[in-house]
Amino acid sequence: MGDGIGRYRGTESKLAQWLRRRPKRTAADDESHRLKLLLATAAAGLPLAPAAYPVGYRCSCERIGCPTPARHPVSFAWQTQSTTDRAQIERWALGQPEANFITATGMVHDVLDVPLEAGRAALERLLAQGVDVGPVAESAESAGDGGRMLFFTATRGTPEDEDEWWPCELDCHPETMDEHPGLRWHCRGSYVLVPPARLIGDEEEQPTLAWVRGPEHALPDPLNLLETLTDACARHAAERGEQHTGHGVAWPLGRR
């Protein structure tokens, strides 16, 4: 008995010593991982541009009362600035190690943006049904918006009749997040953050926005996901006792 305990203690001691010898994750490791994720996102065809980032509980833009702290592009020319060029993204990422990045929607891809709980329920249902789901990212519940899930899809393109087209910013611009907590369809004229991104309130300074399904997944037709997502959002709103606001889908679904 005594010898057995001694051997166990010896093994435990060696294990503890081994754990102490394991190299800790460094800032260089985090930066390398960040750059790798950003380049993979760009390689999948999603155009990127630098965005603001948290400085304590403030936004790096230093704007008093910034409506979307750490969530917005840093340049007014973000739509034309957005690119998939590897060299340019490397320069941005290495030159601005704290910066978040946005991707401009409506050029290559759109994003269906839903409350986190609704998104998780919808994702489980879609996968169980064998539906092809593309890249999916989620922000933690501590992110200040209750958590969101982003479904990246192919863009539907520019309709021939421009009268049936409008930028989704009219009723689902990122700045209206608190007003319209249901489904938002980010298309032309909008943007979303891409992982890894840190948001206000990240106590450990770890990314709050992360991939659930990476950008290597093919972009699906958004209409293949829409019914399940809207149903999940309706259930989520009902559970919270919310009334339908009429802003469920910011997109002309048909053409005359």
C-alpha positions in Angstrom: 0.0 0.0 0.0 2.7 2.4 1.0 4.8 1.7 -2.1 1.8 2.2 -4.3 1.0 5.5 -2.8 4.6 6.5 -3.1 4.7 5.6 -6.8 1.4 7.5 -7.4 2.8 10.6 -5.7 6.0 10.3 -7.8 3.9 10.1 -11.0 1.8 13.0 -9.9 4.9 15.0 -9.2 6.4 14.3 -12.6 3.1 15.2 -14.3 2.9 18.5 -12.4 6.5 19.2 -13.4 5.7 18.3 -17.1 2.7 20.7 -17.0 4.8 23.5 -15.7 7.4 22.9 -18.4 4.7 23.2 -21.2 5.3 26.4 -23.1 2.7 29.1 -22.4 0.8 30.7 -25.3 2.5 33.9 -26.2 1.3 37.1 -27.9 3.2 36.0 -31.0 1.2 32.8 -31.0 -2.0 34.7 -30.8 -0.9 37.1 -33.6 0.1 34.2 -35.8 -3.3 32.5 -35.2 -5.1 35.8 -35.9 -3.3 36.3 -39.2 -3.9 32.7 -40.2 -7.7 33.0 -39.7 -7.9 36.4 -41.5 -5.9 35.0 -44.5 -8.1 31.9 -44.6 -11.2 34.2 -44.6 -9.8 36.2 -47.5 -8.8 33.1 -49.4 -12.4 32.0 -49.2 -13.3 35.2 -51.2 -14.6 37.4 -48.3 -13.2 40.9 -48.8 -11.8 42.4 -45.6 -11.0 45.9 -44.2 -9.7 47.1 -40.8 -12.2 47.8 -38.0 -12.1 49.5 -34.6 -11.2 47.6 -31.5 -11.8 47.9 -27.7 -9.5 50.0 -25.6 -10.7 49.1 -22.1 -14.4 50.0 -22.2 -14.0 52.5 -25.0 -13.8 52.2 -28.7 -10.5 52.9 -30.4 -12.1 55.5 -32.6 -12.3 57.7 -29.5 -15.7 59.0 -30.6 -17.8 60.0 -27.5 -20.9 57.8 -27.4 -19.7 55.6 -30.3 -22.9 53.7 -31.2 -21.1 50.5 -32.3 -17.9 50.4 -30.3 -15.3 48.0 -31.7 -17.7 46.9 -34.4 -17.3 49.5 -37.2 -14.8 50.1 -40.0 -12.0 52.6 -39.5 -12.3 54.2 -42.9 -15.3 55.8 -44.6 -14.1 54.1 -47.8 -14.4 50.6 -46.3 -16.6 49.4 -49.3 -13.9 50.2 -51.9 -11.1 49.5 -49.4 -12.2 45.9 -48.7 -10.0 43.3 -50.4 -9.0 39.7 -50.5 -5.4 40.6 -51.4 -3.1 38.6 -49.2 -0.2 41.1 -49.1 -2.5 44.0 -48.2 -4.2 42.0 -45.4 -0.9 41.0 -44.0 0.2 44.6 -44.0 -3.0 45.7 -42.2 -2.9 42.8 -39.7 0.8 43.2 -38.8 0.7 47.0 -38.7 -2.5 47.1 -36.6 -2.2 44.1 -34.2 -5.2 45.2 -32.1 -7.6 45.8 -35.0 -10.7 43.9 -35.6 -11.7 43.3 -39.3 -15.0 43.6 -41.1 -16.1 42.0 -44.3 -18.2 44.0 -46.8 -21.4 42.1 -47.7 -23.3 42.2 -50.9 -20.3 41.7 -53.2 -19.5 38.0 -52.9 -21.5 37.0 -49.9 -24.4 38.0 -47.6 -24.8 37.3 -43.9 -28.0 36.2 -42.1 -27.5 37.6 -38.5 -29.7 36.1 -35.8 -29.8 36.0 -31.9 -27.4 33.4 -30.6 -30.0 31.1 -29.0 -32.1 31.1 -32.2 -29.1 30.6 -34.3 -27.9 27.5 -32.3 -31.4 26.0 -32.6 -31.6 26.6 -36.3 -28.1 25.3 -37.0 -28.8 22.1 -35.2 -32.0 21.7 -37.2 -30.4 22.5 -40.5 -27.5 20.0 -40.0 -30.0 17.3 -38.9 -31.9 17.9 -42.1 -28.8 17.5 -44.1 -28.9 21.1 -45.4 -25.6 22.5 -46.7 -24.6 25.2 -44.2 -21.8 27.5 -45.0 -19.4 29.4 -42.6 -21.0 30.3 -39.3 -19.6 32.6 -36.6 -21.0 33.5 -33.2 -20.3 36.1 -30.6 -20.5 35.3 -26.9 -23.5 36.3 -24.8 -21.2 38.7 -22.9 -20.6 40.7 -26.1 -23.1 43.3 -25.2 -25.8 42.2 -27.7 -26.9 39.0 -25.9 -24.8 37.1 -28.4 -25.4 36.7 -32.2 -24.9 34.0 -34.8 -23.8 34.9 -38.3 -24.7 32.6 -41.2 -22.5 33.4 -44.3 -24.2 32.7 -47.6 -23.8 33.5 -51.3 -25.1 36.9 -52.3 -28.2 36.9 -54.5 -26.6 39.5 -56.8 -27.9 42.7 -58.2 -31.5 42.4 -59.5 -32.1 43.6 -63.1 -34.7 45.9 -61.7 -32.9 48.3 -59.4 -36.3 49.4 -58.0 -36.5 46.1 -56.2 -33.0 46.5 -54.6 -32.1 48.4 -51.5 -29.2 48.4 -49.1 -30.1 46.4 -45.9 -28.8 49.4 -43.9 -32.3 50.9 -44.3 -33.6 48.6 -41.5 -30.9 46.2 -40.5 -27.7 48.3 -40.4 -25.4 47.2 -37.6 -26.2 50.4 -35.7 -29.9 49.2 -35.3 -28.9 46.1 -33.5 -30.8 47.0 -30.3 -33.9 48.1 -32.2 -34.3 45.0 -34.3 -33.1 42.0 -32.3 -34.5 39.4 -34.8 -33.1 38.4 -38.2 -31.0 40.9 -40.1 -30.0 40.3 -43.7 -26.7 42.0 -44.4 -26.4 42.6 -48.1 -25.2 45.5 -50.2 -24.2 48.5 -48.2 -23.6 46.6 -45.0 -20.8 44.7 -43.2 -20.2 42.3 -40.3 -17.2 41.6 -38.2 -15.2 38.5 -38.9 -13.4 36.2 -36.4 -11.3 36.6 -34.5 -12.7 39.8 -33.0 -12.6 41.3 -29.5 -15.5 43.4 -28.3 -16.1 45.8 -25.4 -16.2 43.9 -22.1 -13.7 41.1 -23.0 -12.1 40.8 -19.6 -9.5 38.3 -20.7 -8.9 40.1 -24.0 -9.8 36.9 -25.9 -11.8 36.9 -29.1 -15.5 37.2 -28.4 -16.4 36.4 -32.1 -15.2 33.0 -33.3 -15.9 30.6 -36.1 -18.3 27.7 -35.4 -17.9 26.5 -39.0 -14.9 27.9 -40.7 -14.7 29.9 -44.0 -13.5 26.8 -45.9 -17.2 25.7 -46.1 -18.9 26.6 -49.4 -21.4 29.5 -49.4 -25.0 28.2 -49.6 -28.0 29.9 -51.2 -29.5 32.0 -48.5 -33.0 30.9 -49.3 -32.1 27.4 -48.3 -31.6 28.7 -44.7 -34.1 31.5 -44.5 -37.2 29.6 -43.5 -35.5 27.7 -40.7 -33.8 30.9 -39.4 -37.0 33.0 -39.4 -38.9 30.2 -37.7 -36.1 30.0 -35.0 -36.2 33.8 -34.6 -40.0 33.8 -34.2 -39.8 31.1 -31.5 -37.0 33.0 -29.8 -39.0 36.2 -29.8 -42.1 34.4 -28.5 -40.1 32.9 -25.6 -38.9 36.4 -24.7 -42.4 37.8 -25.0 -41.5 40.1 -27.9 -43.8 41.3 -30.5 -43.1 41.0 -34.2 -41.7 44.4 -35.4 -42.1 43.8 -39.1 -38.4 44.0 -39.7 -37.7 40.2 -39.9 -36.2 40.1 -43.4 -34.5 43.0 -45.2 -34.6 41.8 -48.7 -37.0 41.7 -51.7 -37.7 38.0 -52.0 -39.4 38.1 -55.4 -39.1 39.9 -58.8 -42.1 41.1 -60.8 
